[in-house]
Amino acid sequence: QVQLVESGGGLVQPGGSLQLSCAAAGFTFRTYYMNWYRQAPGKERELVASIAPRGDTDYADSVKGRFAISRDNAENAVYLQLNNLQLEDTGVYFCNAKRTVWGVKETNYWGQGTQVTVSS
């Protein structure tokens, strides 16, 4: 059974920090790209950060310098450190695992989402 279990969301004031965690099971974690997406009400889902199996990272321009994605392949876990949070960071954050096999088949797994609310 594939599982992506998220934790760490909550309410924080502008300028504050949170760390989101995603614990994975049921697939070969180390071979998957791991991603964090977020979605605010009335907005499209947005890719926030990605980390490759070996650790290369990429970020949306809006969060560069503030967020950091990391993974622990031994523990099948991915994290997102959110620093200097702003009101526009509010949304539901989703953990995603993705693998494309020779461009033929794309596999996506999703977590349940965790709410991050930034409010003054």
C-alpha positions as a Markdown table, in Angstrom:
| # | Residue | x | y | z |
|---|---|---|---|---|
| 1 | Gln | 0.0 | 0.0 | 0.0 |
| 2 | Val | 1.4 | 3.3 | -1.1 |
| 3 | Gln | 1.4 | 5.9 | 1.6 |
| 4 | Leu | 2.5 | 9.5 | 1.9 |
| 5 | Val | 1.8 | 10.8 | 5.4 |
| 6 | Glu | 2.3 | 14.5 | 6.0 |
| 7 | Ser | 2.7 | 16.5 | 9.1 |
| 8 | Gly | 3.9 | 19.8 | 10.3 |
| 9 | Gly | 1.4 | 22.2 | 9.0 |
| 10 | Gly | -0.2 | 24.8 | 11.2 |
| 11 | Leu | -0.8 | 28.5 | 11.9 |
| 12 | Val | 2.1 | 30.9 | 12.0 |
| 13 | Gln | 2.6 | 34.6 | 12.0 |
| 14 | Pro | 4.4 | 36.4 | 9.1 |
| 15 | Gly | 8.1 | 35.9 | 9.4 |
| 16 | Gly | 7.7 | 32.7 | 11.2 |
| 17 | Ser | 8.9 | 29.2 | 10.3 |
| 18 | Leu | 7.5 | 25.7 | 9.9 |
| 19 | Gln | 8.9 | 22.4 | 8.8 |
| 20 | Leu | 6.7 | 20.0 | 6.9 |
| 21 | Ser | 7.4 | 16.3 | 6.8 |
| 22 | Cys | 6.3 | 13.5 | 4.5 |
| 23 | Ala | 6.8 | 9.9 | 5.4 |
| 24 | Ala | 6.6 | 7.5 | 2.4 |
| 25 | Ala | 6.0 | 3.8 | 2.2 |
| 26 | Gly | 4.9 | 1.2 | -0.4 |
| 27 | Phe | 7.2 | 2.2 | -3.3 |
| 28 | Thr | 10.9 | 2.5 | -4.1 |
| 29 | Phe | 11.3 | 5.9 | -2.6 |
| 30 | Arg | 14.9 | 6.4 | -3.5 |
| 31 | Thr | 14.1 | 6.2 | -7.3 |
| 32 | Tyr | 11.4 | 8.9 | -7.2 |
| 33 | Tyr | 11.6 | 12.6 | -7.5 |
| 34 | Met | 9.9 | 14.2 | -4.5 |
| 35 | Asn | 8.0 | 17.4 | -4.7 |
| 36 | Trp | 6.0 | 19.8 | -2.6 |
| 37 | Tyr | 3.1 | 21.5 | -4.2 |
| 38 | Arg | 0.7 | 24.1 | -2.7 |
| 39 | Gln | -2.7 | 25.3 | -3.5 |
| 40 | Ala | -4.5 | 28.4 | -2.2 |
| 41 | Pro | -8.3 | 28.8 | -2.5 |
| 42 | Gly | -9.2 | 29.9 | -6.0 |
| 43 | Lys | -5.6 | 29.3 | -7.3 |
| 44 | Glu | -4.0 | 26.6 | -9.3 |
| 45 | Arg | -1.8 | 24.1 | -7.7 |
| 46 | Glu | 1.7 | 25.3 | -7.7 |
| 47 | Leu | 5.0 | 23.4 | -7.7 |
| 48 | Val | 7.0 | 24.8 | -4.8 |
| 49 | Ala | 10.1 | 22.6 | -4.5 |
| 50 | Ser | 11.5 | 19.5 | -6.0 |
| 51 | Ile | 14.3 | 17.2 | -5.0 |
| 52 | Ala | 15.8 | 14.5 | -7.3 |
| 53 | Pro | 16.7 | 11.0 | -6.0 |
| 54 | Arg | 20.4 | 12.0 | -5.5 |
| 55 | Gly | 19.5 | 15.4 | -3.9 |
| 56 | Asp | 19.5 | 18.0 | -6.6 |
| 57 | Thr | 16.9 | 20.7 | -5.8 |
| 58 | Asp | 14.8 | 23.2 | -7.5 |
| 59 | Tyr | 12.4 | 25.9 | -6.2 |
| 60 | Ala | 9.7 | 28.2 | -7.4 |
| 61 | Asp | 11.0 | 31.8 | -7.7 |
| 62 | Ser | 8.5 | 32.9 | -5.1 |
| 63 | Val | 10.2 | 30.8 | -2.4 |
| 64 | Lys | 13.8 | 30.8 | -3.3 |
| 65 | Gly | 16.0 | 31.7 | -0.4 |
| 66 | Arg | 13.2 | 31.1 | 2.1 |
| 67 | Phe | 12.3 | 27.4 | 1.7 |
| 68 | Ala | 14.5 | 24.3 | 1.6 |
| 69 | Ile | 13.6 | 20.8 | 0.5 |
| 70 | Ser | 15.5 | 17.8 | 1.7 |
| 71 | Arg | 15.2 | 14.1 | 1.7 |
| 72 | Asp | 16.4 | 11.1 | 3.7 |
| 73 | Asn | 16.4 | 8.0 | 1.5 |
| 74 | Ala | 17.3 | 5.8 | 4.4 |
| 75 | Glu | 14.1 | 6.9 | 6.2 |
| 76 | Asn | 11.9 | 7.3 | 3.1 |
| 77 | Ala | 11.1 | 10.9 | 4.1 |
| 78 | Val | 11.1 | 14.3 | 2.5 |
| 79 | Tyr | 11.0 | 17.6 | 4.3 |
| 80 | Leu | 10.2 | 21.2 | 3.5 |
| 81 | Gln | 11.6 | 23.9 | 5.7 |
| 82 | Leu | 9.6 | 27.1 | 5.4 |
| 83 | Asn | 11.2 | 30.2 | 6.6 |
| 84 | Asn | 10.2 | 33.9 | 6.7 |
| 85 | Leu | 6.7 | 32.9 | 5.9 |
| 86 | Gln | 4.4 | 35.5 | 4.2 |
| 87 | Leu | 0.7 | 35.8 | 3.9 |
| 88 | Glu | 0.8 | 34.6 | 0.3 |
| 89 | Asp | 2.4 | 31.3 | 1.4 |
| 90 | Thr | -0.9 | 30.3 | 2.9 |
| 91 | Gly | -2.4 | 27.1 | 1.3 |
| 92 | Val | -2.6 | 23.4 | 1.4 |
| 93 | Tyr | 0.8 | 21.8 | 0.9 |
| 94 | Phe | 0.9 | 18.4 | -0.8 |
| 95 | Cys | 3.7 | 15.9 | -0.9 |
| 96 | Asn | 4.2 | 14.3 | -4.3 |
| 97 | Ala | 6.3 | 11.4 | -5.5 |
| 98 | Lys | 6.9 | 11.1 | -9.2 |
| 99 | Arg | 8.7 | 8.7 | -11.5 |
| 100 | Thr | 8.7 | 8.6 | -15.3 |
| 101 | Val | 9.9 | 5.4 | -16.9 |
| 102 | Trp | 11.5 | 6.1 | -20.2 |
| 103 | Gly | 8.8 | 8.6 | -21.0 |
| 104 | Val | 6.3 | 5.8 | -21.3 |
| 105 | Lys | 4.6 | 5.8 | -18.0 |
| 106 | Glu | 4.4 | 8.4 | -15.3 |
| 107 | Thr | 3.6 | 7.4 | -11.8 |
| 108 | Asn | 2.4 | 10.0 | -9.3 |
| 109 | Tyr | 1.6 | 9.5 | -5.6 |
| 110 | Trp | 0.1 | 12.2 | -3.5 |
| 111 | Gly | -0.2 | 12.9 | 0.2 |
| 112 | Gln | -3.3 | 14.1 | 1.8 |
| 113 | Gly | -2.3 | 17.7 | 2.1 |
| 114 | Thr | -1.5 | 19.7 | 5.2 |
| 115 | Gln | -2.7 | 23.2 | 5.8 |
| 116 | Val | -0.3 | 26.1 | 6.3 |
| 117 | Thr | -1.9 | 29.3 | 7.4 |
| 118 | Val | 0.1 | 32.5 | 7.7 |
| 119 | Ser | -1.8 | 35.2 | 9.5 |
| 120 | Ser | -1.1 | 38.4 | 11.3 |
